[in-house]
Amino acid sequence: MSAKIKDIRDSADPDIAGSYYAMQRAGQAAIDLAIQTNTAIVIMLDGKVQRIPAAELIKQRQAKASS
């Protein structure tokens, strides 16, 4: 039994649809704070816990800005 995953941005409920963007902003705020305090963030990627130090976040941000 497999269920089709729906994109919450397509929800008829505007609060649910808007929650996607709220989560994006919260993630960005966490990255900003980690850079400001020279700490790492911890994420789950492909089912694995990963720690990303502030120096790497800065590199990623600079690479994104230059592309």
C-alpha positions as a Markdown table, in Angstrom:
| # | Residue | x | y | z |
|---|---|---|---|---|
| 1 | Met | 0.0 | 0.0 | 0.0 |
| 2 | Ser | 1.7 | 3.2 | -1.1 |
| 3 | Ala | 0.2 | 6.7 | -0.6 |
| 4 | Lys | 0.9 | 9.5 | -3.0 |
| 5 | Ile | 2.6 | 12.4 | -1.2 |
| 6 | Lys | 0.9 | 15.7 | -1.8 |
| 7 | Asp | 2.7 | 19.1 | -1.8 |
| 8 | Ile | 1.3 | 21.2 | 1.1 |
| 9 | Arg | 1.6 | 24.3 | -1.1 |
| 10 | Asp | -1.3 | 22.9 | -3.1 |
| 11 | Ser | -3.6 | 22.7 | -0.1 |
| 12 | Ala | -7.0 | 24.4 | -0.3 |
| 13 | Asp | -6.4 | 25.6 | 3.3 |
| 14 | Pro | -4.4 | 28.8 | 3.0 |
| 15 | Asp | -2.9 | 28.3 | 6.5 |
| 16 | Ile | -1.5 | 24.9 | 5.5 |
| 17 | Ala | -0.3 | 26.1 | 2.1 |
| 18 | Gly | 1.4 | 29.1 | 3.8 |
| 19 | Ser | 3.1 | 26.8 | 6.4 |
| 20 | Tyr | 5.6 | 25.7 | 3.8 |
| 21 | Tyr | 6.9 | 29.2 | 3.5 |
| 22 | Ala | 6.9 | 29.7 | 7.3 |
| 23 | Met | 9.1 | 26.6 | 7.6 |
| 24 | Gln | 11.4 | 27.9 | 4.9 |
| 25 | Arg | 11.8 | 31.2 | 6.9 |
| 26 | Ala | 12.3 | 29.4 | 10.2 |
| 27 | Gly | 15.1 | 27.3 | 8.6 |
| 28 | Gln | 16.8 | 30.4 | 7.2 |
| 29 | Ala | 16.5 | 32.1 | 10.6 |
| 30 | Ala | 18.2 | 29.0 | 12.2 |
| 31 | Ile | 21.1 | 29.3 | 9.7 |
| 32 | Asp | 21.4 | 33.0 | 10.3 |
| 33 | Leu | 21.6 | 32.4 | 14.1 |
| 34 | Ala | 24.2 | 29.6 | 13.7 |
| 35 | Ile | 26.4 | 31.9 | 11.6 |
| 36 | Gln | 26.0 | 34.8 | 14.1 |
| 37 | Thr | 26.9 | 32.6 | 17.0 |
| 38 | Asn | 29.5 | 30.5 | 15.2 |
| 39 | Thr | 27.6 | 27.3 | 16.0 |
| 40 | Ala | 26.4 | 24.4 | 13.9 |
| 41 | Ile | 23.0 | 23.3 | 12.8 |
| 42 | Val | 21.8 | 19.7 | 12.8 |
| 43 | Ile | 19.7 | 18.4 | 10.0 |
| 44 | Met | 18.3 | 15.1 | 8.8 |
| 45 | Leu | 19.3 | 14.4 | 5.2 |
| 46 | Asp | 18.5 | 11.2 | 3.4 |
| 47 | Gly | 17.6 | 9.6 | 6.8 |
| 48 | Lys | 20.9 | 10.5 | 8.3 |
| 49 | Val | 21.6 | 13.1 | 11.0 |
| 50 | Gln | 24.2 | 15.7 | 9.8 |
| 51 | Arg | 25.9 | 18.5 | 11.6 |
| 52 | Ile | 26.8 | 21.5 | 9.5 |
| 53 | Pro | 29.3 | 23.9 | 11.2 |
| 54 | Ala | 28.9 | 27.7 | 10.7 |
| 55 | Ala | 32.0 | 27.8 | 8.4 |
| 56 | Glu | 30.3 | 25.5 | 6.0 |
| 57 | Leu | 27.0 | 27.4 | 6.2 |
| 58 | Ile | 29.0 | 30.6 | 5.3 |
| 59 | Lys | 30.6 | 28.8 | 2.3 |
| 60 | Gln | 27.2 | 27.6 | 1.1 |
| 61 | Arg | 25.7 | 31.0 | 1.4 |
| 62 | Gln | 28.7 | 32.6 | -0.5 |
| 63 | Ala | 28.4 | 30.0 | -3.3 |
| 64 | Lys | 24.7 | 30.6 | -3.6 |
| 65 | Ala | 25.2 | 34.4 | -3.8 |
| 66 | Ser | 27.8 | 34.1 | -6.5 |
| 67 | Ser | 25.7 | 31.8 | -8.7 |
